[in-house]
Amino acid sequence: MTIRGTFTGLGDASRAALREAAESFGTSFTEAGTFTCDSSLSAFTFRCQIPPPPEGEEPDEESWAALRATEALEAHGHPHRILRVAVTDMRDIKIRRKGGKGAGGTRGPRR
């Protein structure tokens, strides 16, 4: 899940916490979520990984995941306004491996 938004009405404590942590912000997708934001602390991107619901329990997985991501964002406690939410189902991503032809990207026998 990727949520793009703006911070609204950040207090001094939130600004200080965001500035202090700015160097450690990464772009990884974790269940707790990570922020990247501009230097003025106005716009942000929040990335989080949401495991799928138990099979058959949730007919609309995308809405379920968006709700879980919003809850993860709100758990950080910074006032915000959400501009856009994007869902990427990791099960649909195909990884292209470097290497030669054949299973597992093996290059064949060495000579």
C-alpha positions in Angstrom: 0.0 0.0 0.0 1.2 3.5 -0.8 -0.6 6.5 0.7 0.3 10.0 -0.5 -0.8 12.9 1.6 -0.1 16.1 3.4 0.5 16.8 7.0 -2.0 19.2 8.5 -1.4 21.3 11.7 1.7 19.5 12.9 2.6 20.6 16.4 6.2 21.2 17.5 6.5 17.7 19.0 5.4 16.0 15.7 7.7 18.3 13.7 10.6 17.5 15.9 9.9 13.7 15.8 9.6 13.7 12.0 12.8 15.8 11.6 14.7 13.6 14.0 13.6 10.4 12.2 14.0 11.8 8.7 17.4 10.4 8.2 16.3 6.9 9.1 13.2 6.9 6.9 13.5 4.3 4.2 11.3 3.4 1.3 10.7 -0.1 2.5 7.3 -1.7 2.9 6.8 -2.8 6.5 3.7 -3.7 8.5 4.2 -0.6 10.8 4.8 1.6 7.7 7.5 4.0 6.7 7.3 7.7 5.8 9.3 9.7 3.2 8.5 13.4 3.2 9.8 16.7 1.9 12.1 18.9 3.9 9.2 21.3 4.8 7.3 18.4 6.3 4.2 19.2 4.2 3.9 16.3 1.8 4.6 12.7 2.5 4.4 9.2 1.1 3.6 6.4 3.5 4.4 2.8 2.5 3.2 -0.3 4.4 2.8 -4.0 3.8 -0.6 -5.5 4.5 -0.9 -9.2 4.6 -4.0 -10.6 2.8 -7.0 -11.5 4.9 -7.7 -15.1 5.6 -8.9 -16.7 2.4 -12.6 -16.4 1.8 -13.2 -14.0 4.7 -13.0 -10.7 2.8 -14.7 -10.4 -0.6 -13.1 -7.0 -1.3 -9.5 -7.4 -0.5 -8.5 -4.0 -1.9 -10.9 -2.1 0.4 -9.8 -4.2 3.3 -6.1 -3.5 2.7 -6.8 0.3 2.3 -8.5 0.3 5.7 -5.6 -1.5 7.3 -3.1 0.9 5.7 -5.1 3.9 6.9 -5.1 2.4 10.4 -1.3 2.0 10.3 -0.9 5.6 9.1 -3.1 6.9 11.9 -1.2 4.9 14.5 1.8 7.2 13.9 -0.3 10.0 15.3 0.6 12.8 12.9 -2.3 14.9 11.7 -2.7 14.4 7.9 -4.9 14.6 4.9 -4.9 11.7 2.5 -4.6 12.6 -1.2 -4.3 9.2 -2.8 -4.1 5.5 -1.9 -2.6 2.9 -4.2 -2.8 -0.8 -3.8 -0.3 -3.3 -5.3 -0.9 -6.9 -4.7 2.5 -8.5 -4.3 1.1 -11.8 -5.4 0.7 -10.3 -8.9 4.3 -9.1 -9.3 6.6 -11.1 -11.5 10.3 -11.0 -10.8 12.6 -11.1 -13.8 15.9 -12.7 -12.9 19.2 -12.0 -14.5 21.1 -14.8 -16.0 21.0 -17.3 -18.8 18.2 -19.5 -20.0 16.8 -22.3 -18.0 15.2 -23.0 -14.7 16.4 -20.8 -11.9 18.5 -18.6 -14.1 21.4 -21.1 -14.4 23.9 -20.4 -17.0 24.7 -24.0 -18.0 27.8 -26.0 -17.5 31.2 -24.3 -17.0 34.0 -25.2 -19.4 
